[in-house]
Amino acid sequence: MIDDDSTDSFESSIGGVETAVEQVETAVERVETAVARVEAAVSGKWSTVQWAGAIFIGIFLWSLPGTIWHAKWRYAATYDIPSSQVYVQDKPHDCAFLAAPLGEKYCHYERTVSVTRWATSQTGNPIVSYDDGKTWSSFDPAGEKVPQYSTVKAVYIGWEKKED
């Protein structure tokens, strides 16, 4: 027969185990909650590659308006000439920070636009203007038909060096 002392001891041991199991279950729930919060925080952050991509796209979009505004097609549409009559000079790089010798050069380049117009003078002679119609001089059209009224013949986009 089992005496009462051993039954009480057994029941208190079982109660202690049940309490320990409840404490472990509570601790596991807390750990699961903490892990879920960490996962949510990490998944909401951008990676280095995403940041680099966003910066690259931002720089591209920042430079885009100037590039589009000074494109050949825009000058061709503005002056109603074919884009083959728009001549764009490459931008010089001697003022660039990374050009040899490395460092600040205290200069920059500004874009210049020069329009060549041609027409027939009142006396019937072919005339040309290289400064958008401010001054005119006669020329030999070399077999081309010169329009009667001032018309844009070509557009030249160049660069002028400015000291800072």
MDTraj code that builds the backbone (N, CA, C; nanometers):
import mdtraj as md
import numpy as np

residues = "MET ILE ASP ASP ASP SER THR ASP SER PHE GLU SER SER ILE GLY GLY VAL GLU THR ALA VAL GLU GLN VAL GLU THR ALA VAL GLU ARG VAL GLU THR ALA VAL ALA ARG VAL GLU ALA ALA VAL SER GLY LYS TRP SER THR VAL GLN TRP ALA GLY ALA ILE PHE ILE GLY ILE PHE LEU TRP SER LEU PRO GLY THR ILE TRP HIS ALA LYS TRP ARG TYR ALA ALA THR TYR ASP ILE PRO SER SER GLN VAL TYR VAL GLN ASP LYS PRO HIS ASP CYS ALA PHE LEU ALA ALA PRO LEU GLY GLU LYS TYR CYS HIS TYR GLU ARG THR VAL SER VAL THR ARG TRP ALA THR SER GLN THR GLY ASN PRO ILE VAL SER TYR ASP ASP GLY LYS THR TRP SER SER PHE ASP PRO ALA GLY GLU LYS VAL PRO GLN TYR SER THR VAL LYS ALA VAL TYR ILE GLY TRP GLU LYS LYS GLU ASP".split()
xyz = np.array([
    [0.0802, -0.1151, 0.0000],
    [0.0000, 0.0000, 0.0000],
    [0.0868, 0.1245, 0.0000],
    [0.0353, 0.2290, -0.0585],
    [0.1104, 0.3535, -0.0693],
    [0.0651, 0.4422, 0.0438],
    [0.1609, 0.4955, 0.1149],
    [0.1230, 0.5830, 0.2254],
    [0.0971, 0.7244, 0.1780],
    [0.0350, 0.8047, 0.2600],
    [-0.0078, 0.9409, 0.2253],
    [0.1091, 1.0350, 0.2017],
    [0.2193, 1.0143, 0.2698],
    [0.3349, 1.1029, 0.2528],
    [0.3956, 1.0892, 0.1128],
    [0.4021, 0.9681, 0.0657],
    [0.4589, 0.9491, -0.0669],
    [0.3638, 1.0012, -0.1744],
    [0.2306, 0.9933, -0.1509],
    [0.1332, 1.0464, -0.2462],
    [0.1444, 1.1981, -0.2509],
    [0.1544, 1.2615, -0.1353],
    [0.1684, 1.4070, -0.1314],
    [0.2986, 1.4506, -0.1988],
    [0.4037, 1.3777, -0.1772],
    [0.5326, 1.4100, -0.2370],
    [0.5260, 1.3960, -0.3887],
    [0.4579, 1.2897, -0.4344],
    [0.4432, 1.2678, -0.5779],
    [0.3595, 1.3773, -0.6428],
    [0.2498, 1.4164, -0.5785],
    [0.1620, 1.5213, -0.6305],
    [0.2334, 1.6566, -0.6325],
    [0.3117, 1.6866, -0.5316],
    [0.3846, 1.8134, -0.5311],
    [0.4933, 1.8133, -0.6385],
    [0.5530, 1.6962, -0.6676],
    [0.6515, 1.6878, -0.7752],
    [0.5854, 1.7114, -0.9098],
    [0.4678, 1.6541, -0.9270],
    [0.3948, 1.6737, -1.0520],
    [0.3538, 1.8202, -1.0648],
    [0.3109, 1.8828, -0.9576],
    [0.2747, 2.0249, -0.9602],
    [0.3945, 2.1115, -0.9955],
    [0.5115, 2.0774, -0.9454],
    [0.6329, 2.1514, -0.9767],
    [0.6708, 2.1366, -1.1239],
    [0.6518, 2.0169, -1.1782],
    [0.6822, 1.9932, -1.3197],
    [0.5838, 2.0718, -1.4064],
    [0.4548, 2.0722, -1.3661],
    [0.3538, 2.1458, -1.4423],
    [0.3851, 2.2956, -1.4422],
    [0.4282, 2.3489, -1.3301],
    [0.4645, 2.4896, -1.3207],
    [0.5847, 2.5188, -1.4109],
    [0.6823, 2.4308, -1.4082],
    [0.8014, 2.4493, -1.4914],
    [0.7643, 2.4450, -1.6398],
    [0.6738, 2.3554, -1.6783],
    [0.6305, 2.3454, -1.8178],
    [0.5575, 2.4736, -1.8577],
    [0.4725, 2.5261, -1.7706],
    [0.4017, 2.6516, -1.7993],
    [0.5008, 2.7671, -1.8166],
    [0.6049, 2.7723, -1.7344],
    [0.7061, 2.8770, -1.7459],
    [0.7835, 2.8653, -1.8776],
    [0.8137, 2.7419, -1.9172],
    [0.8838, 2.7203, -2.0437],
    [0.7947, 2.7630, -2.1603],
    [0.6649, 2.7278, -2.1542],
    [0.5720, 2.7665, -2.2607],
    [0.5614, 2.9190, -2.2702],
    [0.5567, 2.9879, -2.1585],
    [0.5519, 3.1339, -2.1568],
    [0.6802, 3.1920, -2.2170],
    [0.7932, 3.1349, -2.1811],
    [0.9213, 3.1830, -2.2352],
    [0.9279, 3.1603, -2.3860],
    [0.8794, 3.0469, -2.4344],
    [0.8803, 3.0172, -2.5780],
    [0.7907, 3.1176, -2.6515],
    [0.6741, 3.1498, -2.5965],
    [0.5850, 3.2479, -2.6578],
    [0.6530, 3.3856, -2.6660],
    [0.7244, 3.4240, -2.5609],
    [0.7949, 3.5530, -2.5619],
    [0.9049, 3.5556, -2.6681],
    [0.9769, 3.4437, -2.6791],
    [1.0827, 3.4354, -2.7801],
    [1.0222, 3.4428, -2.9204],
    [0.9106, 3.3716, -2.9433],
    [0.8446, 3.3761, -3.0739],
    [0.7977, 3.5180, -3.1069],
    [0.7439, 3.5891, -3.0092],
    [0.6992, 3.7270, -3.0292],
    [0.8184, 3.8167, -3.0627],
    [0.9292, 3.8003, -2.9915],
    [1.0488, 3.8814, -3.0164],
    [1.1057, 3.8530, -3.1558],
    [1.1088, 3.7259, -3.1962],
    [1.1593, 3.6898, -3.3285],
    [1.0692, 3.7505, -3.4371],
    [0.9400, 3.7489, -3.4174],
    [0.8472, 3.8069, -3.5147],
    [0.8702, 3.9573, -3.5282],
    [0.8948, 4.0254, -3.4155],
    [0.9223, 4.1699, -3.4215],
    [1.0539, 4.1976, -3.4949],
    [1.1567, 4.1179, -3.4716],
    [1.2850, 4.1353, -3.5401],
    [1.2683, 4.1102, -3.6902],
    [1.1944, 4.0057, -3.7276],
    [1.1707, 3.9779, -3.8692],
    [1.0974, 4.0933, -3.9363],
    [0.9993, 4.1502, -3.8688],
    [0.9250, 4.2639, -3.9256],
    [1.0165, 4.3849, -3.9429],
    [1.1039, 4.4082, -3.8454],
    [1.1951, 4.5229, -3.8541],
    [1.2966, 4.5037, -3.9665],
    [1.3500, 4.3842, -3.9815],
    [1.4500, 4.3581, -4.0839],
    [1.3871, 4.3604, -4.2226],
    [1.2694, 4.3057, -4.2378],
    [1.2062, 4.3033, -4.3705],
    [1.1624, 4.4425, -4.4143],
    [1.1472, 4.5369, -4.3232],
    [1.1097, 4.6733, -4.3579],
    [1.2272, 4.7609, -4.3967],
    [1.3494, 4.7125, -4.3850],
    [1.4698, 4.7913, -4.4173],
    [1.5145, 4.7655, -4.5599],
    [1.5777, 4.8684, -4.6223],
    [1.6339, 4.8537, -4.7567],
    [1.7742, 4.7965, -4.7467],
    [1.8084, 4.7126, -4.8430],
    [1.9437, 4.6580, -4.8463],
    [2.0383, 4.7611, -4.9082],
    [2.1662, 4.7351, -4.8995],
    [2.2672, 4.8245, -4.9575],
    [2.2501, 4.8353, -5.1082],
    [2.2180, 4.7244, -5.1721],
    [2.1979, 4.7249, -5.3170],
    [2.0772, 4.8119, -5.3530],
    [1.9710, 4.8027, -5.2739],
    [1.8532, 4.8855, -5.2998],
    [1.8867, 5.0338, -5.2828],
    [1.9635, 5.0676, -5.1806],
    [2.0031, 5.2077, -5.1600],
    [2.0900, 5.2566, -5.2756],
    [2.1866, 5.1750, -5.3171],
    [2.2741, 5.2146, -5.4288],
    [2.1916, 5.2334, -5.5565],
    [2.0971, 5.1449, -5.5810],
    [2.0104, 5.1581, -5.6979],
    [1.9261, 5.2844, -5.6924],
    [1.8724, 5.3148, -5.5752],
    [1.7904, 5.4359, -5.5591],
    [1.8745, 5.5617, -5.5815],
    [1.9972, 5.5629, -5.5323],
    [2.0849, 5.6784, -5.5521],
    [2.1199, 5.6932, -5.7002],
    [2.1503, 5.5825, -5.7666],
    [2.1826, 5.5864, -5.9097],
    [2.0639, 5.6404, -5.9900],
    [1.9455, 5.5920, -5.9620],
    [1.8255, 5.6398, -6.0323],
    [1.8017, 5.7872, -6.0027],
    [1.8240, 5.8296, -5.8788],
    [1.8075, 5.9707, -5.8436],
    [1.9031, 6.0601, -5.9209],
    [2.0285, 6.0210, -5.9312],
    [2.1266, 6.1001, -6.0066],
    [2.0882, 6.1044, -6.1541],
    [2.0444, 5.9910, -6.2078],
    [2.0023, 5.9872, -6.3476],
    [1.8840, 6.0813, -6.3719],
    [1.7853, 6.0760, -6.2850],
    [1.6687, 6.1628, -6.3015],
    [1.7047, 6.3099, -6.2826],
    [1.8017, 6.3392, -6.1971],
    [1.8454, 6.4772, -6.1755],
    [1.9098, 6.5356, -6.3015],
    [1.9863, 6.4534, -6.3733],
    [2.0553, 6.5014, -6.4933],
    [1.9686, 6.4939, -6.6189],
    [1.8577, 6.4236, -6.6124],
    [1.7745, 6.4015, -6.7297],
    [1.7150, 6.5287, -6.7905],
    [1.6605, 6.6230, -6.7136],
    [1.6000, 6.7415, -6.7772],
    [1.6976, 6.8197, -6.8644],
    [1.8193, 6.8404, -6.8204],
    [1.9176, 6.9122, -6.9011],
    [1.9537, 6.8368, -7.0274],
    [1.9639, 6.7062, -7.0176],
    [1.9970, 6.6242, -7.1331],
    [1.8836, 6.6274, -7.2353],
    [1.7620, 6.6160, -7.1897],
    [1.6474, 6.6181, -7.2810],
    [1.6311, 6.7564, -7.3429],
    [1.6456, 6.8608, -7.2617],
    [1.6235, 6.9960, -7.3105],
    [1.7218, 7.0328, -7.4215],
    [1.8439, 6.9860, -7.4134],
    [1.9459, 7.0209, -7.5121],
    [1.9729, 6.9072, -7.6107],
    [1.8735, 6.8237, -7.6353],
    [1.8886, 6.7135, -7.7303],
    [1.8728, 6.7642, -7.8737],
    [1.9311, 6.6887, -7.9662],
    [1.9241, 6.7262, -8.1081],
    [1.7799, 6.7382, -8.1559],
    [1.6958, 6.6437, -8.1149],
    [1.5574, 6.6444, -8.1632],
    [1.4830, 6.7700, -8.1192],
    [1.5155, 6.8236, -7.9997],
    [1.4478, 6.9442, -7.9534],
    [1.4848, 7.0645, -8.0395],
    [1.6138, 7.0791, -8.0733],
    [1.6554, 7.1891, -8.1600],
    [1.5990, 7.1711, -8.3006],
    [1.5938, 7.0472, -8.3476],
    [1.5369, 7.0206, -8.4796],
    [1.3892, 7.0604, -8.4818],
    [1.3163, 7.0289, -8.3775],
    [1.1740, 7.0655, -8.3710],
    [1.1564, 7.2162, -8.3534],
    [1.2399, 7.2784, -8.2714],
    [1.2286, 7.4225, -8.2463],
    [1.2529, 7.5029, -8.3735],
    [1.3551, 7.4670, -8.4491],
    [1.3926, 7.5435, -8.5677],
    [1.3379, 7.4841, -8.6981],
    [1.2597, 7.3765, -8.6869],
    [1.1967, 7.3122, -8.8020],
    [1.2995, 7.2749, -8.9100],
    [1.4029, 7.2029, -8.8654],
    [1.5063, 7.1534, -8.9562],
    [1.5289, 7.0056, -8.9266],
    [1.5877, 6.9305, -9.0200],
    [1.6170, 6.7899, -8.9885],
    [1.7260, 6.7801, -8.8811],
    [1.7203, 6.6741, -8.8020],
    [1.8191, 6.6591, -8.6940],
    [1.9609, 6.6436, -8.7488],
    [1.9740, 6.6071, -8.8750],
    [2.1080, 6.5979, -8.9344],
    [2.1705, 6.7362, -8.9529],
    [2.0922, 6.8419, -8.9405],
    [2.1425, 6.9786, -8.9531],
    [2.1702, 7.0410, -8.8157],
    [2.1597, 6.9608, -8.7107],
    [2.1928, 7.0051, -8.5751],
    [2.3251, 6.9396, -8.5388],
    [2.4248, 7.0217, -8.5097],
    [2.5598, 6.9725, -8.4815],
    [2.5932, 7.0005, -8.3356],
    [2.6235, 6.8931, -8.2631],
    [2.6528, 6.9053, -8.1202],
    [2.7985, 6.8693, -8.0966],
    [2.8729, 6.9627, -8.0404],
    [3.0134, 6.9408, -8.0080],
    [3.0218, 6.8662, -7.8748],
    [3.1148, 6.7728, -7.8635],
    [3.1349, 6.7019, -7.7367],
    [3.1820, 6.7996, -7.6301],
    [3.1327, 6.7795, -7.5084],
    [3.1718, 6.8676, -7.3983],
    [3.3157, 6.8379, -7.3578],
    [3.4015, 6.9403, -7.3504],
    [3.5400, 6.9183, -7.3060],
    [3.5436, 6.8763, -7.1589],
    [3.6450, 6.8022, -7.1223],
    [3.6555, 6.7513, -6.9848],
    [3.7734, 6.8091, -6.9077],
    [3.8391, 6.9106, -6.9607],
    [3.9583, 6.9612, -6.8923],
    [3.9255, 7.0363, -6.7638],
    [3.7998, 7.0708, -6.7384],
    [3.7618, 7.1351, -6.6125],
    [3.7089, 7.0342, -6.5110],
    [3.6974, 6.9087, -6.5488],
    [3.6432, 6.8065, -6.4604],
    [3.7383, 6.7815, -6.3435],
    [3.6825, 6.7564, -6.2275],
    [3.7604, 6.7349, -6.1056],
    [3.8556, 6.6167, -6.1207],
    [3.8095, 6.5100, -6.1866],
    [3.8911, 6.3887, -6.1982],
    [3.9862, 6.3908, -6.3178],
    [3.9861, 6.4980, -6.3972],
    [4.0808, 6.5084, -6.5083],
    [4.2196, 6.5435, -6.4526],
    [4.3236, 6.4933, -6.5197],
    [4.4596, 6.5194, -6.4722],
    [4.4947, 6.6664, -6.4899],
    [4.5615, 6.7289, -6.3995],
    [4.5909, 6.6806, -6.2657],
    [4.4646, 6.6817, -6.1808],
    [4.4525, 6.5836, -6.0934],
    [4.3334, 6.5710, -6.0097],
    [4.3142, 6.6952, -5.9239],
    [4.1892, 6.7329, -5.9106],
    [4.1581, 6.8459, -5.8223],
    [4.0742, 6.9518, -5.8913],
    [4.0442, 7.0554, -5.8166],
    [3.9617, 7.1659, -5.8658],
    [4.0379, 7.2449, -5.9711],
    [3.9723, 7.2764, -6.0821],
    [4.0350, 7.3517, -6.1910],
    [3.9864, 7.4970, -6.1954],
    [3.8838, 7.5279, -6.1169],
    [3.8266, 7.6634, -6.1091],
    [3.7783, 7.7123, -6.2445],
    [3.7130, 7.6225, -6.3174],
    [3.6525, 7.6593, -6.4452],
    [3.5349, 7.5661, -6.4706],
    [3.4524, 7.6037, -6.5658],
    [3.3423, 7.5200, -6.6104],
    [3.3069, 7.5594, -6.7537],
    [3.2236, 7.4802, -6.8176],
    [3.1820, 7.5076, -6.9543],
    [3.0332, 7.5374, -6.9583],
    [2.9972, 7.6386, -7.0358],
    [2.8574, 7.6714, -7.0587],
    [2.8243, 7.6426, -7.2048],
    [2.7047, 7.5915, -7.2259],
    [2.6597, 7.5570, -7.3604],
    [2.6311, 7.6844, -7.4404],
    [2.6725, 7.6878, -7.5674],
    [2.6410, 7.7989, -7.6571],
    [2.5653, 7.7423, -7.7774],
    [2.4672, 7.8165, -7.8219],
    [2.3881, 7.7750, -7.9376],
    [2.4032, 7.8818, -8.0445],
    [2.4466, 7.8407, -8.1619],
    [2.4659, 7.9309, -8.2739],
    [2.3767, 7.8842, -8.3883],
    [2.2986, 7.9770, -8.4428],
    [2.2053, 7.9433, -8.5503],
    [2.2539, 8.0079, -8.6797],
    [2.2642, 7.9283, -8.7832],
    [2.3007, 7.9781, -8.9160],
    [2.1719, 7.9942, -8.9968],
    [2.1499, 8.1161, -9.0449],
    [2.0325, 8.1451, -9.1283],
    [2.0795, 8.1822, -9.2682],
    [1.9952, 8.1562, -9.3657],
    [2.0255, 8.1990, -9.5008],
    [1.8992, 8.2505, -9.5680],
    [1.9179, 8.3324, -9.6681],
    [1.8057, 8.3944, -9.7390],
    [1.8584, 8.4555, -9.8681],
    [1.7667, 8.5181, -9.9402],
    [1.8033, 8.5924, -10.0608],
    [1.7836, 8.7405, -10.0297],
    [1.8852, 8.8207, -10.0604],
    [1.8768, 8.9641, -10.0320],
    [1.7753, 9.0299, -10.1256],
    [1.7481, 9.1575, -10.1002],
    [1.6527, 9.2318, -10.1831],
    [1.7048, 9.2476, -10.3263],
    [1.8352, 9.2377, -10.3423],
    [1.8929, 9.2473, -10.4773],
    [1.9003, 9.1113, -10.5458],
    [1.8580, 9.0025, -10.4753],
    [1.8575, 8.8690, -10.5348],
    [1.9814, 8.7872, -10.5076],
    [2.0752, 8.8379, -10.4284],
    [2.1976, 8.7639, -10.3971],
    [2.1765, 8.6753, -10.2737],
    [2.2380, 8.5558, -10.2705],
    [2.2281, 8.4711, -10.1512],
    [2.3079, 8.5315, -10.0360],
    [2.2461, 8.5344, -9.9176],
    [2.3131, 8.5887, -9.7989],
    [2.3026, 8.4879, -9.6845],
    [2.3975, 8.4954, -9.5931],
    [2.4015, 8.4046, -9.4790],
    [2.4328, 8.4832, -9.3521],
    [2.3776, 8.4353, -9.2399],
    [2.4050, 8.4932, -9.1091],
    [2.4466, 8.3810, -9.0150],
    [2.5596, 8.4002, -8.9489],
    [2.6095, 8.3001, -8.8535],
    [2.5791, 8.3376, -8.7096],
    [2.5090, 8.4471, -8.6885],
    [2.4780, 8.4932, -8.5526],
    [2.3273, 8.5161, -8.5352],
    [2.2482, 8.4251, -8.5879],
    [2.1023, 8.4259, -8.5751],
    [2.0380, 8.5514, -8.6344],
    [2.0914, 8.5991, -8.7449],
    [2.0303, 8.7083, -8.8189],
    [2.0721, 8.8479, -8.7792],
    [2.1729, 8.8616, -8.6950],
    [2.2183, 8.9963, -8.6537],
    [2.2999, 9.0623, -8.7643],
    [2.3904, 8.9876, -8.8247],
    [2.4708, 9.0406, -8.9358],
    [2.4607, 8.9430, -9.0519],
    [2.4668, 8.9958, -9.1734],
    [2.4523, 8.9143, -9.2938],
    [2.5699, 8.9387, -9.3871],
    [2.6069, 8.8354, -9.4611],
    [2.7114, 8.8499, -9.5630],
    [2.6729, 8.7619, -9.6817],
    [2.7240, 8.7974, -9.7987],
    [2.6930, 8.7187, -9.9183],
    [2.7799, 8.5932, -9.9199],
    [2.7324, 8.4891, -9.9895],
    [2.8075, 8.3640, -9.9988],
    [2.7698, 8.2929, -10.1280],
    [2.8443, 8.1887, -10.1589],
    [2.8184, 8.1078, -10.2780],
    [2.7449, 7.9811, -10.2323],
    [2.6191, 7.9615, -10.2725],
    [2.5418, 7.8469, -10.2253],
    [2.5826, 7.7130, -10.2855],
    [2.6745, 7.7104, -10.3797],
    [2.7256, 7.5868, -10.4419],
    [2.6125, 7.5008, -10.4976],
    [2.5268, 7.5625, -10.5749],
    [2.4212, 7.4879, -10.6435],
    [2.2946, 7.4650, -10.5622],
    [2.2923, 7.5008, -10.4352],
    [2.1714, 7.4824, -10.3550],
    [2.0759, 7.5986, -10.3792],
    [1.9475, 7.5688, -10.3692],
    [1.8461, 7.6726, -10.3866],
    [1.8288, 7.7452, -10.2543],
    [1.8545, 7.8740, -10.2539],
    [1.8463, 7.9560, -10.1330],
    [1.7039, 8.0096, -10.1202],
    [1.6424, 7.9968, -10.0014],
    [1.5064, 8.0475, -9.9847],
    [1.5028, 8.2007, -9.9932],
    [1.3862, 8.2521, -10.0251],
    [1.3717, 8.3973, -10.0390],
    [1.3764, 8.4670, -9.9037],
    [1.3154, 8.4042, -9.8031],
    [1.3089, 8.4655, -9.6704],
    [1.4053, 8.3954, -9.5742],
    [1.4371, 8.4624, -9.4660],
    [1.5308, 8.4089, -9.3666],
    [1.4822, 8.2739, -9.3139],
    [1.5684, 8.1742, -9.3303],
    [1.5366, 8.0379, -9.2876],
    [1.6578, 7.9803, -9.2166],
    [1.6306, 7.8999, -9.1148],
    [1.7403, 7.8360, -9.0419],
    [1.7994, 7.7257, -9.1286],
    [1.9305, 7.7322, -9.1482],
    [2.0025, 7.6321, -9.2267],
    [2.0628, 7.5254, -9.1365],
    [2.1191, 7.5661, -9.0222],
    [2.1840, 7.4712, -8.9308],
    [2.1904, 7.5312, -8.7909],
    [2.2034, 7.4426, -8.6920],
    [2.2191, 7.4834, -8.5520],
    [2.3452, 7.4153, -8.4997],
    [2.4317, 7.4940, -8.4358],
    [2.5568, 7.4433, -8.3793],
    [2.5539, 7.4620, -8.2277],
    [2.5755, 7.3523, -8.1547],
    [2.5820, 7.3595, -8.0094],
    [2.7265, 7.3356, -7.9699],
    [2.7852, 7.4332, -7.9042],
    [2.9252, 7.4243, -7.8632],
    [2.9394, 7.4552, -7.7154],
    [3.0622, 7.4730, -7.6722],
    [3.0923, 7.4970, -7.5314],
    [3.1881, 7.6139, -7.5181],
    [3.1616, 7.6988, -7.4187],
    [3.2476, 7.8130, -7.3908],
    [3.3038, 7.7972, -7.2490],
    [3.4361, 7.8051, -7.2389],
    [3.5016, 7.7888, -7.1097],
    [3.4865, 7.9172, -7.0271],
    [3.4471, 7.9003, -6.9017],
    [3.4304, 8.0118, -6.8077],
    [3.5173, 7.9862, -6.6861],
    [3.5892, 8.0888, -6.6439],
    [3.6716, 8.0781, -6.5228],
    [3.5838, 8.1043, -6.4009],
    [3.6065, 8.0288, -6.2948],
    [3.5312, 8.0476, -6.1699],
    [3.5984, 8.1480, -6.0802],
])
top = md.Topology()
chain = top.add_chain()
for i, resn in enumerate(residues, 1):
    res = top.add_residue(resn, chain, resSeq=i)
    for name in ("N", "CA", "C"):
        top.add_atom(name, md.element.get_by_symbol(name[0]), res)
traj = md.Trajectory(xyz[None], top)
